[in-house]
Amino acid sequence: MIRALLYAVLSIVAITVIRLVAGLVMKAVADSLRPQGSPPAGQRARRGGAVPTSGELKPCQSCGAYVLASVAKTLQFGSSTAYFCSEDCRKKARP
């Protein structure tokens, strides 16, 4: 009984070590194959500036998706403002 338990524990440890070594090797290969100037494996490139993460959400008048009021495309209808998620939605709503 103890022998079976010992084999199970040793198997778990061996599999964990093998996965760790394989992961490190794969990361090293991926880093060596990436083009110069691109971010390391596991990191995404940032586009533009900071992405807003808070603010007032407004529904798109065309498709109903919610968009931050600070980055929404807008269109004035008389005294009210309509918010749109994209330029395409804004073009659909123009009279």
N, C-alpha and C positions, 0 to 999 in steps of 0.2 A: 504494500500500500504506500509506504513512504517512498519507495523507488519510483512509482508512477507519479507521485506528486512532485518529486525532484525532477523527473523528465519533463513534466508539464512546465514547471517554472523555468528550467533551462531552455526549453523551446521558446517560451515567450521572450526571454532575454535575448536569445540568438536572433529571433525575428526582428525585435526592436533595433538591435545593433545593425543588422543587414539593411533595414529600411533607412536608418540614419545615414549610413555610408552611401547607399544608393542615391539618396536625396542630395547629399553634398556633391557627389560626382556629377549628377545631372545639372545642378545649379552651376557648377564650374564649367561644364560643357556649354550650357546656354549662354553664360557670360562671355565665353571666348568666341562664340559665333555671332554675337550681336554686333551691329554696326557701331563705329565710333560715334560718340556723342549721344547715343540713345541711353535711356535710363537702365539701371541694372535690373536683372530679372526680379519679378515680384513688385516692381514699382511702376506706376503709370506716369506718363508725361503729363504735366499740367498745361492746360491750354489757356492762354490769355492770363487774366488776373485772377483775383479771388472770386470764388463762386458764392453768391449770397445764400445764406442758410436760414434767414429769418425775414419776416416781413408780412404784410397783408396779402392774403391770397384772393384773387378775383377769378370768377369763372369766365372762360372764353365764350364770347357771344355766339361763336360759330359752331364749335364742337363740344363745348361743355367742360373741357379740361381746365383744371385750376392752374393758375400761373401767378408768380409774384408780381405785385403791382409795380415794383421798381424796375422789372425787366420786361414787362408786357408791352406788346405793340398796342397803341391806342388810336382811337378814332373819335372825333367829336361829332355828336348828334345833337345839335341845338345846344342846350345847356348841360347835357349829360355826357359822360365819357364812357365809351365802350372799350373793354379790354379784350385782347386777343393773344393766343399763345404763339402764333407765328405770322409771318407776312402773308402766307397763303390763306390763312383764316381771315385775315383782315381784308384781303382782296375779294374773298367770297361775299363779305358783308357789305361791300361798297355798293351804293345804289346805282 
